[in-house]
Amino acid sequence: MRVSVTFGTVVVILLVLLTACAGRAASSLHGGMTPTGVPQGTVEGQSRTIILATTTSVQDSGLLDALLPRFQEETGYVVKVIAVGTGQALELGRRGEADVLLVHAPEAEEQFMAEGYGQLRFLVATNDFVIVGPADDPAHVREASSAVDALRRIAATGATWVSRDDRSGTDLLEKRLWQEAGIDPRDQSWYITSGQGMGMTLVLADQKRAYTLSDRATFLAFRSSISLVILTAGDPALINPYHVITVNPTRFARVNARGAEAFARFLVSQVAQQVIASFGVDRYGESLFRPALVPTVTPQP
């Protein structure tokens, strides 16, 4: 009888504990916030992870490798990086599959904010786009007066062009430039699509002795391994701003809103801005990005 009571007591205690654990697990998978303020959809240990969807240029250039260790050391957050084109990054944000975005397509970003998917938007840095190609420059792009003029010369000579065609910020700008040039290159034999990020597109263009549009940072990072050279630069139409956007937690309760905001504010902090200002100087003789210095903030009303 004594053994039976003891066993029954143990069973009751175990059932109570299991019920409590199950309730806690169910609560964490439901929308909203836990009483401790940890975003639901995660357990407390997992809440230290942030999902960053970012353009490939900040990955391929190495900028994230310079920034993330500093952020992780200062805050304890671990950043999981998904490097895709800006269009895909924004789509991940629309589905609540990323906590924070680092992108470079202002018009698409503004639409994202207007639709209520973003909460905070900070200008982090800028660099510029360049048109690169073979050194012998068969289309005489060096003589072009603008980026649009360069594309017209390429089309007129039938010189090979490689397009990312991946809905990235680079791809969106390229398509806009072709439109301004009054040219639809899509069915032309000299127009090749890579469907890849910036680094792989540069490699393909080099193999084909072709022209392409690149952000300056990724081109400089790959310059030693390819033979392409910068042929068009300095056109105001080629300015390339990068913004960080936090995904709106009122849309998706599972996003790590606290971690996303911590990362966004880190990127515009003095520490991060100094890292951005000096990034690439020791290796390339120039900074690959210009820091925002005085960031602009667009909060969601």
C-alpha positions in Angstrom: 0.0 0.0 0.0 2.8 2.4 0.8 4.5 1.6 -2.5 1.2 2.2 -4.3 0.7 5.7 -2.8 4.3 6.7 -3.5 4.0 5.5 -7.1 0.7 7.4 -7.6 2.1 10.5 -6.2 5.0 10.4 -8.6 2.6 9.8 -11.5 0.5 12.9 -10.5 3.7 15.0 -10.2 4.9 13.9 -13.6 1.5 14.6 -15.2 1.4 18.1 -13.7 4.9 18.8 -15.0 4.1 17.5 -18.5 0.9 19.5 -18.6 2.9 22.7 -17.7 5.5 22.0 -20.3 2.9 21.3 -23.0 1.1 24.5 -22.1 4.4 26.5 -22.3 5.2 24.9 -25.7 1.8 25.6 -27.1 2.0 29.2 -25.9 5.3 29.7 -27.6 3.9 28.5 -30.9 0.9 30.9 -30.7 1.0 34.5 -31.8 1.9 37.4 -29.5 4.4 37.8 -26.7 5.2 35.7 -23.7 4.9 37.2 -20.2 8.7 37.6 -20.1 8.6 39.6 -23.4 10.3 37.0 -25.5 8.7 37.0 -29.1 6.5 33.9 -29.4 7.3 31.4 -32.1 10.7 30.8 -30.3 11.8 29.5 -27.0 14.0 31.6 -24.8 17.2 30.1 -26.0 16.2 30.5 -29.7 15.2 34.1 -29.2 18.8 35.1 -29.4 18.8 34.2 -33.1 18.0 36.8 -35.8 17.2 36.0 -39.4 18.7 38.5 -41.7 17.6 38.5 -45.4 20.1 40.6 -47.3 21.3 41.4 -50.8 24.2 39.3 -52.1 26.4 42.4 -52.5 27.0 42.9 -48.8 27.7 39.2 -48.4 30.0 38.9 -51.5 31.9 42.0 -50.7 32.7 40.7 -47.2 31.0 43.6 -45.3 28.9 41.3 -43.2 32.0 39.4 -42.1 33.3 42.7 -40.7 30.1 43.7 -39.0 28.4 40.6 -37.6 31.2 39.5 -35.1 31.1 43.0 -33.5 27.3 42.9 -33.2 27.2 39.4 -31.9 29.9 40.2 -29.3 28.1 43.3 -28.1 24.6 41.9 -27.9 24.8 38.1 -27.7 22.5 37.7 -30.7 23.4 35.2 -33.4 22.6 36.3 -36.9 21.5 33.7 -39.5 22.1 35.2 -43.0 20.0 34.5 -46.1 21.8 36.2 -49.0 19.4 36.7 -52.0 18.4 39.4 -54.4 16.6 42.4 -52.9 13.3 41.3 -54.4 13.6 37.9 -52.8 14.6 39.5 -49.5 11.6 41.7 -49.5 9.4 38.7 -50.3 10.8 36.9 -47.3 9.8 39.9 -45.2 6.3 39.9 -46.7 5.9 36.3 -45.6 7.4 36.9 -42.1 10.3 34.5 -42.8 12.9 37.1 -41.9 13.2 39.4 -38.9 15.3 42.1 -40.6 16.3 43.1 -44.2 19.4 44.8 -45.6 18.5 45.8 -49.1 19.1 48.3 -51.9 16.1 49.1 -54.1 14.5 52.3 -52.7 11.3 52.2 -54.7 10.6 48.6 -53.8 11.5 49.3 -50.2 9.1 52.3 -50.1 6.3 50.1 -51.4 7.1 47.5 -48.7 6.8 50.1 -46.0 3.6 51.6 -47.5 2.0 48.1 -47.4 2.8 47.9 -43.7 5.3 45.1 -43.8 8.2 47.2 -42.4 8.4 48.9 -39.1 11.7 50.8 -39.1 13.8 51.8 -42.1 17.3 53.3 -41.6 19.8 54.4 -44.3 23.0 52.5 -43.5 25.4 53.2 -46.3 25.8 54.0 -50.0 28.1 53.0 -52.8 27.7 53.1 -56.5 27.0 50.9 -59.5 29.5 50.6 -62.3 29.4 49.1 -65.8 32.3 46.8 -66.2 33.5 44.9 -69.3 36.6 43.6 -71.2 39.6 46.0 -71.2 39.6 46.2 -75.0 36.0 47.6 -74.8 34.6 46.5 -78.2 31.4 48.7 -77.7 33.5 51.8 -76.8 31.6 52.1 -73.5 34.5 54.2 -72.1 33.4 57.1 -74.4 29.8 57.0 -73.2 28.3 60.1 -71.6 26.0 58.2 -69.2 25.0 54.7 -68.2 22.1 54.9 -70.6 24.5 55.9 -73.4 26.7 52.9 -72.5 23.8 50.5 -72.9 22.9 51.9 -76.2 26.4 51.4 -77.4 26.4 47.8 -76.2 23.1 47.1 -78.0 24.3 48.8 -81.2 27.4 46.7 -81.5 25.8 43.5 -80.3 28.4 43.1 -77.6 27.6 40.4 -75.0 25.8 41.6 -71.8 25.2 39.4 -68.7 22.2 40.3 -66.6 21.5 38.9 -63.1 17.8 38.7 -63.9 17.1 37.8 -60.3 14.8 40.6 -59.1 17.7 42.1 -57.1 18.3 45.8 -56.6 21.0 45.6 -59.3 18.6 43.8 -61.6 15.8 46.4 -61.0 18.2 49.2 -61.8 19.5 47.5 -64.9 16.0 47.0 -66.3 15.1 50.6 -65.6 18.3 51.8 -67.5 17.4 49.6 -70.5 13.9 51.1 -70.5 15.3 54.6 -70.4 17.6 53.7 -73.3 14.5 52.6 -75.3 15.8 49.1 -75.7 14.2 45.7 -74.9 17.2 43.3 -74.9 15.5 40.2 -73.6 15.2 38.4 -76.9 18.6 39.4 -78.3 21.3 36.7 -78.8 23.9 39.0 -77.1 21.8 39.3 -73.9 22.6 36.5 -71.4 21.0 36.0 -68.0 22.8 34.4 -65.1 20.0 34.1 -62.4 22.9 34.4 -59.9 24.2 36.8 -57.3 26.7 39.5 -58.1 29.8 37.6 -57.6 28.9 34.7 -59.9 27.5 37.1 -62.5 30.9 38.9 -62.6 32.7 35.5 -63.0 30.3 34.6 -65.9 30.8 38.0 -67.6 34.5 37.5 -67.3 34.3 34.1 -68.9 32.1 35.5 -71.8 34.2 38.6 -72.2 31.0 40.5 -71.6 29.7 43.7 -70.0 27.6 43.8 -66.9 26.3 46.1 -64.2 27.9 45.6 -60.7 27.9 47.4 -57.4 31.4 48.7 -56.9 32.0 46.9 -53.6 31.5 43.4 -55.1 33.5 44.3 -58.2 36.5 45.4 -56.1 36.2 42.3 -54.0 36.4 40.1 -57.1 38.8 42.3 -59.2 41.9 40.2 -58.5 40.3 37.1 -59.8 38.7 38.5 -63.0 40.0 40.6 -66.0 37.0 42.9 -66.3 37.6 46.7 -65.8 35.4 49.6 -64.8 34.2 51.4 -67.9 31.3 53.6 -66.8 31.0 55.3 -63.4 30.0 58.5 -61.7 26.6 58.8 -63.3 24.1 60.1 -60.6 21.7 57.4 -61.8 24.2 54.8 -60.5 24.1 55.8 -56.8 23.3 52.8 -54.7 21.8 53.3 -51.2 21.5 50.5 -48.6 18.7 50.5 -46.0 18.0 48.2 -43.1 14.3 47.4 -42.5 12.8 45.6 -39.5 9.8 43.4 -40.3 6.6 44.7 -38.7 5.8 42.4 -35.6 2.1 43.4 -35.7 1.9 41.5 -39.0 3.9 38.5 -37.9 4.1 37.8 -34.2 6.8 35.2 -34.7 9.4 37.7 -35.8 12.2 38.5 -33.4 11.2 42.2 -33.1 13.6 43.0 -30.3 16.6 41.4 -32.0 15.7 43.0 -35.3 15.6 46.4 -33.8 18.9 45.8 -32.0 20.6 44.9 -35.2 19.1 47.8 -37.1 20.2 50.3 -34.5 23.6 48.7 -34.4 24.1 49.3 -38.1 23.6 53.0 -37.6 25.7 53.2 -34.5 29.0 55.0 -34.4 30.8 51.7 -34.0 29.3 50.1 -37.1 29.5 53.3 -39.2 33.2 53.5 -38.5 33.6 49.8 -39.6 31.7 50.7 -42.8 33.8 53.8 -43.4 37.1 51.9 -43.2 36.0 48.6 -44.8 38.2 47.7 -47.8 40.7 50.5 -47.4 43.5 48.2 -46.3 43.0 45.8 -49.1 41.7 47.8 -52.0 43.0 51.3 -51.2 39.5 52.7 -50.9 36.4 52.2 -48.8 33.9 49.9 -50.5 30.9 51.7 -48.9 30.2 55.2 -47.7 28.6 55.3 -44.2 25.3 57.1 -43.8 26.8 59.1 -40.9 23.4 60.8 -40.2 20.9 58.0 -40.8 17.4 58.7 -42.0 14.6 56.9 -40.2 11.2 56.1 -41.6 9.1 54.6 -38.8 5.8 52.9 -39.5 2.9 55.2 -38.4 
